[in-house]
Amino acid sequence: MTTRIEMTQSMQTPHHRLRKLLWVSPVAMATATIANLGLYALAGAIFPQVTAWPGAGIGQIVGANMAYLFIGTIIFALIVRYSTHPARHYQIAATVGLLLSLGLPIAAGFGYAAPGAPPADVATVITLSLMHVIAYAISVPLFIRQAA
């Protein structure tokens, strides 16, 4: 008596992964936006100069979250389409993107902010930088676990 066992590894097709990305991306955007607005409110309660700085407000936070995570979604979709190890490659790309994006709040501390805005103080720079880290910490694991 012989038994034939076939081992198959179920792999999602890139098309299936992209379909999952259609709901994962808005969830990541909404979650990161809510978390960052909460951080902004908390930091503003502790350090009023954070919310008083004219270079960042609720509208800018929401818009920046949507823009950054939309770009991240496009990059993730391209990596899923063309990579043999999409989770690993997206982790690398997202980390590089995070490090590059931290240049904006740091530059604001040196006076390179919106026209007419004064240089951001240390508390504002740290708060804005933490917002980038929070968006990364929410979106990258969500993308990798749900859509990779």
Secondary structure, DSSP 8 states (H G I E B T S, - for coil): -------------HHHHHHHHHHHHHHHHHHHHHHHHHHHHHHHHH-HHHHH-TT--HHHHHHHHHHHHHHHHHHHHHHHHH-SSHHHHHHHHHHHHHHHHTHHHHHHHTT-SSTT-----HHHHHHHHHHHHHHHHHHHHHHHHHH-
